[in-house]
Amino acid sequence: MTDSHDEVPKMLADLVALNTAKLTKADTRLLDVLMSDPVRAAMDNGSEVSSRAGVHPASAVRLARRLGFDGYPEFRTFIRSSLIDAVGDFENPAARMAARLVKAEQGGILASLLDSEIAALQQVRNAVSDSDIRQFSQCIRNSARIFIFGRGHFGSLAALIALRLNRSGYPSIDLGSQMHQLPETIDQITSQDALLLLAFRRAEPMLNDVRAIAHARGATTMAITDMRGARFEPAPEHHISVSRGAVGESQSLVVPMTVANAIILDLASIDDGKSLRALDSFKAFRASLPARLPR
């Protein structure tokens, strides 16, 4: 750029606002096209963007220069950086997908995802200790029931954890599957129970509401979150906060599942055979079910 990079606004909207007086009707049509499709905005060249906007082929270059860039390639790099940083104009699911596509452009989709997952899992080794895992497993072992709550993608993880704990002999309730009668279900929480929260990207208000009720009832709260979903009031008694990947990467689902698997495995190592006996008992029970029933 012709000006100092320290003066460049981080968001495209800010950049446009600073240069509104310079913009033409063609510029506005180009910006509409760029903002409506973050994937193509990060990948198309100036001629392609101009064609989609129905303006002169050189219009994209002129827009870039009006916004302070030397040319359209530098402007496109700015757009890509906005995507990869996942801020402002592009902080939405489509933009996150686009950022991953941008990073995968050179090395291939599968290789990029594998690299991202491996890097995310590797940093768990440094961020989560065996003592962190043990605090969770001891809490589960010592609780009468485990109430588990996750939303979005992590509703599926909550359901899986509840399934595995129930089969291991630890009565567990997936609150996400009880949304039709959530008040009746959480009214059952007592000081003998534990609440496990799964929050990623942000702690949804509903999770905080359930956390507050559990706290008022004297139940112990555990939370597995990424860095952005780590805010609860009051704070959980036990908390594992771990990155699922850098911005623009795959935001691994494997990371929280690995942490959950470690907790359940550690639980089996400290409960004097309770988990193993329960699993054997359930296996025998399932084998005895009539053929008409699912197994």
C-alpha positions in Angstrom: 0.0 0.0 0.0 1.0 3.6 -0.5 0.3 4.5 3.2 1.7 3.0 6.4 0.2 -0.4 7.2 -0.3 0.8 10.8 -3.0 3.1 9.4 -4.9 0.4 7.5 -8.3 -0.3 9.1 -8.7 -4.0 9.9 -12.2 -4.3 8.6 -13.3 -3.6 5.0 -16.3 -1.6 6.3 -14.0 0.8 8.1 -11.8 1.1 5.0 -14.8 1.9 2.8 -16.2 4.4 5.4 -12.9 6.4 5.3 -13.1 6.7 1.5 -16.8 7.1 0.9 -16.5 10.4 -0.8 -14.2 8.9 -3.4 -16.5 5.9 -4.3 -18.4 5.7 -7.6 -21.6 3.8 -8.5 -19.3 1.2 -10.1 -17.4 0.9 -6.8 -20.6 0.3 -4.9 -21.6 -2.5 -7.3 -18.2 -4.1 -6.9 -18.4 -3.9 -3.1 -21.8 -5.5 -3.1 -20.4 -8.4 -5.1 -17.4 -8.7 -2.8 -19.3 -8.7 0.4 -22.0 -11.1 -0.8 -19.7 -14.0 -1.6 -16.6 -14.2 0.7 -15.2 -17.3 -1.0 -15.1 -15.7 -4.4 -14.0 -12.4 -3.0 -10.9 -14.0 -1.7 -10.1 -16.0 -4.9 -11.3 -14.1 -7.9 -9.0 -11.6 -9.7 -10.0 -8.1 -10.6 -11.3 -8.8 -14.0 -13.5 -11.6 -12.7 -15.0 -9.4 -9.9 -15.6 -6.6 -12.4 -17.4 -9.0 -14.8 -19.7 -10.3 -12.0 -20.5 -6.7 -11.0 -21.2 -5.8 -14.6 -18.7 -3.0 -14.8 -15.6 -2.2 -16.8 -12.8 -4.7 -16.5 -10.5 -2.1 -15.0 -13.0 -1.0 -12.3 -11.8 -3.4 -9.7 -8.3 -2.0 -10.0 -9.6 1.6 -9.7 -11.6 0.6 -6.6 -8.5 -0.9 -5.0 -6.5 2.3 -5.6 -9.3 4.5 -4.2 -9.1 2.4 -1.1 -5.4 3.0 -0.8 -3.9 -0.2 -2.3 -1.3 -0.3 -5.1 -3.5 -2.6 -7.1 -6.2 -5.3 -7.0 -3.8 -8.2 -5.9 -2.9 -6.3 -2.8 -6.6 -5.5 -2.1 -7.4 -9.2 -2.5 -4.6 -10.0 0.0 -6.3 -7.6 2.4 -9.7 -9.4 1.9 -8.0 -12.8 2.5 -6.4 -11.6 5.7 -9.8 -10.4 6.9 -11.2 -13.9 6.2 -8.4 -15.7 7.9 -8.6 -13.5 10.9 -12.4 -14.0 11.0 -13.2 -10.5 12.0 -15.7 -7.8 11.2 -17.4 -8.1 7.8 -16.6 -11.8 7.4 -17.3 -13.2 10.8 -19.9 -15.7 9.8 -20.0 -19.4 8.9 -19.5 -18.8 5.2 -16.5 -16.7 5.8 -15.0 -19.3 8.1 -15.4 -21.8 5.3 -13.9 -19.4 2.9 -10.9 -18.9 5.1 -10.2 -22.6 5.2 -10.5 -22.8 1.4 -8.0 -19.9 1.1 -5.5 -21.8 3.3 -6.1 -25.0 1.4 -5.6 -23.4 -2.0 -1.9 -24.3 -2.3 -1.7 -27.6 -0.5 -5.0 -29.3 -1.2 -8.1 -29.7 0.9 -7.4 -33.1 2.6 -3.7 -32.2 3.4 -4.8 -28.8 4.8 -7.4 -30.4 7.1 -5.0 -33.1 8.3 -2.3 -30.5 9.1 -4.9 -28.4 10.9 -6.2 -31.4 13.0 -2.7 -32.6 13.8 -1.6 -29.1 14.9 -4.7 -28.7 17.1 -4.3 -32.0 18.7 -0.6 -31.4 19.3 -1.2 -28.2 21.3 -3.6 -30.1 23.6 -0.6 -32.0 24.9 0.8 -28.7 26.3 -2.5 -27.1 27.3 -4.2 -30.0 29.2 -2.5 -32.0 32.0 -3.3 -35.3 33.5 -4.3 -33.5 36.7 -6.9 -31.5 34.7 -8.4 -34.7 33.3 -8.3 -36.3 36.8 -10.4 -33.4 38.3 -13.1 -34.2 35.8 -13.1 -37.9 36.3 -13.1 -37.6 40.1 -16.1 -35.2 39.9 -18.0 -37.6 37.7 -17.2 -40.6 40.0 -18.4 -38.8 43.1 -21.6 -37.4 41.6 -25.1 -39.0 41.7 -25.9 -37.8 38.2 -24.3 -35.9 35.4 -26.2 -33.3 33.5 -24.5 -32.5 30.2 -25.3 -29.5 28.0 -23.9 -28.5 24.6 -25.4 -26.6 21.8 -24.9 -26.6 18.0 -22.3 -29.1 16.8 -21.5 -29.9 20.4 -25.0 -31.1 21.1 -23.8 -34.2 19.3 -20.8 -34.5 21.6 -22.9 -34.0 24.7 -25.2 -36.9 23.5 -22.2 -39.1 22.9 -20.7 -38.4 26.3 -24.0 -39.1 28.0 -24.3 -42.4 26.1 -20.9 -43.5 27.1 -21.3 -42.5 30.8 -24.6 -44.3 31.0 -23.1 -47.5 29.6 -20.3 -47.1 32.1 -22.7 -47.1 35.0 -22.9 -43.3 35.6 -26.5 -41.9 35.2 -26.2 -39.1 32.8 -28.8 -36.8 31.2 -28.2 -35.0 27.9 -30.1 -31.7 28.4 -30.0 -31.0 24.7 -32.3 -33.9 24.1 -34.7 -32.6 26.8 -35.4 -29.1 25.3 -39.1 -29.8 25.2 -39.1 -30.2 29.0 -35.9 -28.4 30.0 -37.4 -26.7 33.1 -38.7 -30.0 34.5 -35.3 -31.6 33.8 -33.0 -29.0 35.3 -35.4 -28.7 38.3 -34.1 -32.2 39.3 -30.5 -30.9 39.8 -29.3 -31.2 43.4 -26.1 -30.7 45.3 -25.2 -34.4 44.7 -25.1 -33.9 40.9 -22.6 -32.4 38.5 -23.2 -30.3 35.4 -20.9 -30.6 32.3 -21.0 -27.7 29.8 -19.6 -27.7 26.3 -19.1 -24.3 24.8 -17.3 -23.4 21.7 -16.9 -20.0 19.9 -19.0 -18.5 22.6 -20.9 -19.4 25.8 -24.5 -19.2 24.8 -26.8 -17.4 27.3 -28.8 -20.5 27.8 -25.7 -22.4 29.1 -25.0 -19.6 31.5 -28.6 -19.7 32.7 -28.3 -23.4 33.4 -24.9 -22.9 35.1 -26.5 -20.3 37.4 -29.2 -22.7 38.4 -26.8 -25.5 39.0 -24.7 -23.2 41.2 -27.7 -22.1 43.2 -28.5 -25.8 43.8 -25.0 -26.6 45.0 -24.1 -28.8 42.1 -20.5 -28.9 40.8 -20.0 -27.5 37.3 -17.4 -28.7 34.8 -16.8 -27.0 31.5 -14.9 -27.9 28.3 -14.5 -24.9 26.1 -12.3 -23.3 23.5 -10.8 -19.9 24.2 -13.7 -17.9 23.0 -16.4 -19.9 24.9 -14.7 -19.7 28.3 -16.8 -17.1 30.0 -19.2 -18.3 32.6 -20.7 -16.5 35.6 -20.0 -17.8 38.1 -16.9 -19.6 37.0 -17.1 -23.5 36.8 -15.4 -25.4 39.6 -13.4 -27.4 37.0 -12.6 -26.0 33.5 -10.6 -27.2 30.6 -10.1 -24.5 27.9 -8.3 -25.5 24.8 -7.8 -24.2 21.3 -9.5 -26.1 18.5 -7.2 -24.5 15.9 -6.0 -21.1 14.8 -8.2 -18.7 13.0 -8.8 -19.9 9.4 -8.2 -23.5 10.3 -10.7 -26.3 10.7 -11.8 -25.6 14.3 -11.3 -29.3 15.2 -14.2 -31.4 16.5 -11.6 -34.0 17.4 -10.0 -31.9 20.1 -13.0 -31.7 22.5 -13.8 -35.4 21.7 -10.3 -36.4 22.6 -10.5 -34.5 25.9 -13.8 -36.2 26.6 -12.4 -39.6 25.7 -9.5 -39.1 28.1 -11.8 -38.2 30.9 -13.9 -41.3 30.4 -10.8 -43.5 30.2 -9.4 -42.0 33.3 -12.7 -42.5 35.1 -12.4 -46.2 34.3 -8.9 -46.3 35.9 -10.0 -44.9 39.2 -13.5 -46.4 39.9 -12.4 -49.8 41.1 -13.8 -51.6 38.1 -17.3 -50.0 38.1 -17.0 -48.9 34.5 -15.8 -52.3 33.3 -18.5 -54.2 35.2 -21.2 -51.9 33.8 -19.9 -52.3 30.3 -19.9 -56.1 30.6 -23.4 -56.0 32.1 -24.7 -53.8 29.3 -23.1 -56.0 26.7 -24.9 -59.1 28.1 -28.2 -57.2 28.4 -28.0 -56.0 24.8 -27.3 -59.5 23.6 -30.4 -60.8 25.5 -32.8 -58.3 23.8 -35.4 -59.6 21.4 -34.5 -59.3 17.8 -37.2 -56.7 17.3 -35.5 -54.2 19.6 -32.6 -52.1 18.4 -29.2 -53.2 19.8 
